[in-house]
Amino acid sequence: MDGVYTELASFAQTFGLVYFVILFLGVVAYALWPKNRKRFEEAAHIPLRED
């Protein structure tokens, strides 16, 4: 039973690492995508607006 737990824990750690690396790369790609540049520039200027 201990071997099954060890294998399952190892699989979960590996899968979790791969999942978070893919998620991180997706967020970076979204943030740096040229199409989103205008949206992020507008959002960056929101605190500086005087309404």
PyMOL commands that set and color helices and strands:
alter all, ss='L'
color gray80, all
select helices_A, chain A and resi 2-32+34-48
alter helices_A, ss='H'
color red, helices_A
deselect
rebuild
show_as cartoon
